[in-house]
């Protein structure tokens, strides 16, 4: 009799916990959808606002709203895929995701914002990214962390399975009214904390910790990963006149291709690649945020990513 009584109590407790859990999940999902609606509106403001102060204020509110959203339990599982004004990409092993976006100033320059959210299976663990670009005079030679980030908007994560797992990130970096940049970054973790930059790019008599390309804002540059060949391929950039070889803001694609091929955990430079038979994956091009946004009004033409 007592055994039957205790079994009944246990069954009721289990049902109660299950109901409470379902109720919590429904409440969390409702909160996340509400936050997403707010982020959509704020994102349009920080992309399309006519006034720089308006864009900055919208971005400040966007950041606070995003942090509140990510604090909701199990937020990592929520894609926020209706927020078109930011880039949200998950690592292929689902260990983390990176959220990044730019804010344009009136002078045509950009400041980048973002965070790395770790997949904890529950509570929030994230590392806000602080754009330290102006202080990095030699970005290809520097190693930093999330507080000293060479800011850009990422669109591809490539895991490299060596004894020390690391990730290569491909990114777009709006620069100023004259030029745009692309970045090949390296992300690793030490003591569970992010490290940015690693000396793994070999070529032209130099080892780089990250790779930075600069070219005229009037052009587009291809930078993509070809997994079948373990190859990062990109347009070869050249000046319109040899006399302008030191003026990166004049550079543009010359219809040839170079790349970095992964060999034993390192990336070895290769030039004059034959790209005729290389597949064209989804990240072959990338649109600047004003093109990506579902704008309420016409916006200036910006380059393909």
Phi, psi and omega in degrees: 000312179298322180298317179295322180296314181294324177296323178294317178298316180298319179296318179295318179298317180297315179297319180297316179295320180296317179296317180296320180296316179297320179296318178296318180296320179295320179294319179296317180296320178297318179296317182296320178294322178294315177299319181299318178301318179293319181295325177300313182293314181296323179298320178297325180291317183282347174269317190255357181300135181289329185257137181299320179297321177298317180296318181294319180295319178296321179294320179300315178292324177301315181298314180298319180293319179297317179298317178299320179295317183290341177284346176295131182308137179063026180297337181302331182280349181269125190281337186051036187283356175271353178271092188278352185270000175231158175261125178236112181230135177266144173293146182303333178271003177062025180283328183202171169223155180240131177244122183220153177195158178253156170237126183269134176271167181297335181275005178089359177274170183229149167236139185251150182227157178170181178202154172254119178256125180272141177279096181265348185082009180184263186290161186280129168226115181216160180234100179300142182260123180255117182292109184253015188309313183301334182271349182266088183288334177231073187298333181287348182249005188251149172238131182222200177224195182294341178274346179230070189261135173276088193302134171197176179256116185275147177226000177208139174240128182239108177287140178241112189269085174249177175308328173247098182303133172217172185231135173262133181245134174256134185216158175255135182227096172302138187246290179204192184292342183260325188222161176235158179232156168237152186224135166253109186253161174236129176243128173225176180232134176232123185055039178070006180250147185287142172236133183244122183105138178198136183283078184234002182255110185252132175165153179056037176073019184212148171253126182252149178269338168206165181241131182237130176247141175230139184204168184299142180293342180280353183247167172246149179233132176275130173216107185216165179253134177248095187298328182297338182243008185049047191231131167260118185247147181207157174299139169282127182261138181213154178283157178291341179217134180306334179292345183256026186296341179260003182253084185301332181292353177259351186291152175203169179299142179247020177074014170241167186227142174238179179188177172237126180252133183282127177222112178055042176086359177243164182242117186255130183293139175221136181246169179051054181283145174272109186257012186293328184251013181276129178297157182251093182288176188295338183263019180298327177232159182212131183266140174301151187308324182292335175280326182288325186295146172276082190286149175275351180211167180295144181232157182301148179294134178228166191286160174281137179276000000 
